[in-house]
Amino acid sequence: MDQFVINLLFVGASFALYIGIAIWARAGSTSEFYAAGRGVHPVTNGMATAADWMSAASFISMAGLIAFVGYDNSTFLMGWTGGYVLLALLLAPYLRKFGKFTVSEFIGDRFYSSTARLVAVICLIVASTTYVIGQMTGVGVAFGRFLEVSNTAGLLIGACVVFAYAVFGGMKGVTYTQVAQYCVLILAYTIPAVFISLQLTGNPIPGLGLFGDHAASGEPLLAKLDQIVTELGFAEYTAHNADTLNMVLFTLSLMIGTAGLPHVIMRFFTVPKVADARWSAGWTLVFIALLYLTAPAVGGMARLNITEMFWPNGTQEAAVSVETIENDADYNWMLTWQKTGLLDWEDKNGDSLIQYYNDKNPEMQEKAAEAGWTGNELTKFNRDILVLANPEIANLPSWVIGLVAAGGLAAALSTAAGLLLAISSAVSHDLIKGQLNPRISEKGELLSARIAMAVAIVVATYLGLNPPGFAAQTVALAFGLAAASIFPALMMGIFSKKINNHGAVAGMLAGLLVTLLYIFLHKGWFFIPGTNSFSDADPLLGTIKSTSFGAIGAAINFAVAYVVSNMTKPLPKEIIELVESVRIPRGAGAAQDGH
Amino acid sequence: MSDDKDNAYWSANLRIIAWSLVIWALVSFGFGILLRPLLSGIAVGGTDLGFWFAQQGSILVFLALIFNYAWRMNKLDHEHGVDE
């Protein structure tokens, strides 16, 4: 069967499943729309949260980031999982006990300040909107590659599917589609990895295969990888080359940012009890770890596979010839991906061979000059194609490729839906009910939540079709805002009886503004190219990169909140009682009946 | 329920959190990054223990920490009569 038809079958079947779930799980009340009626089992919620969290970045980009950098990019693995420890120990159980619908609502009530709530809502909307752009462009790219439709058509189809289950089903519909999407994406990620691990190491579990022996040479796989990449002048795969301070701060910023992302936190409002919120955080990380323990194996093995394809007889022998690439079935994937413009090669020295090596390395330049090479001939290799092309590189059956297409779409759509839900509940619950029209009826609020969701989808689709030039930069912004404003406010709201309304507002604004300023100084004002005074290659004071700054922003937030609270009036009695009640699990189930 | 009892419950919670966060930092920032040179003598599959902690070990420890916290806190809730 034609590959196109197989892709269409897999993607079509997965979409039919999502729509079916949407029809089955319609939301009838605001409690169902915002929190799935608080009746979601902790394991189910864990699976849904994992799909919510793992975006196109986790599914498509992360293995490529690790493959071409090695050890130094372990920051993503530790940062994006370590945040769940903070979430499980410091936030989730208490926010579930609080028993309301949005993250900003807790900040507003705890700090008895509509200003605090408004600052939180703005951070939430900016962080979620920047994040959703990446998901929507990801949907377009995946469609464009696998279904041979234009990016625009692909994106519109994806938006219609999200519309169907998110607008009608709310949190309830999103939760159950995310469970289905998790199953699709985890199978799509692990099945090719298992095949590749078996081919390379004979071990069916990729995470173990990475630390096992390379079947062809009998050497440990990582030792083999280190040897082959250093022979080509690249940095040793397992070595620590980046600067340690930024590695630590970047990991910490990712952890704090992860724990502060509202679309993840709000998923813990859906379970029945505080005890369930604790278990559910654990299950979430189990389901995330299934992918995150596989990702470094996918990265390392793909790097070895690709390098060996260019040097089929070893790095000391002749490189692969242009003729082989164009005619050998094993190299077919290169021709497929060359069409997308994401992969390219050029026989610069005209020897009919394609030499892939690091032409930036002075030692390698000498060797290359002796051998008559005139530069790296693999002229373009976009890291994002690694996971999508992996099944083709490893010559896997065509149904695996169809599955990967459906998996990539599942990862992007599930995260987009979670983000859109966070945006729409902030608009309808925090802005409309909280500020503009507090006496709105339940029916009216549900309707406004649906309208807000529909508008958010239209805006996200528009931004996905016309991504602002800074789209790639904004991930740092989303994590920076979550780390510098939302996480510290939530944590202080639970763990301190001293931080008051003025302290919280001053802390959030200080953390937010300093972080924004730092990012703009390095990435350009409002990300306009050329307006930056520094760059991440040459940061302010020569130390901290803007991507690592979220942790510093969080520290500023904590410090300012503490100082300002000490200078102003202590908390009113009823707020101290609120803090005490949040700390005690009993009564979380009862709180849900109040809605 | 008395305030003393609430305070005892909360301090017990804070102790568990503090220990968990010490281990959280030790396996990631410690073994995975800063203390990696100290672990370089321990070979694991073609590389050293620090590399394993950075790419897999820390994630497994994070999992153990969250489940341990849930289990101990749910038991503590029961002992202090604040469960539901």
Interface residues (C-beta under 8 A of the other chain):
Chain A: I66 Y71 S74 L77 M78 T81 G82 Y84 V85 A88 L89 L90 P93 G207 L210 F211 G212 E219 P220 L221 L222 A223 K224 L225 D226 T238 H240 T244 M247 V248 T251 L252 K273 V274 A275 R278 W279 A281 G282 L285 V286 A289 Y292 L293 P296 E580 R583 I584 P585 R586 G587 A588 G589 A590
Chain B: D6 Y9 W10 N13 I17 S20 L21 W24 S28 F29 G32 I33 L34 R36 V44 G45 G46 T47 D48 F51 W52 A54 Q55 Q56 S58 I59 L60 F62 L63 L65 I66 F67 Y69 A70 M73 N74 D77 G81 V82 D83 E84
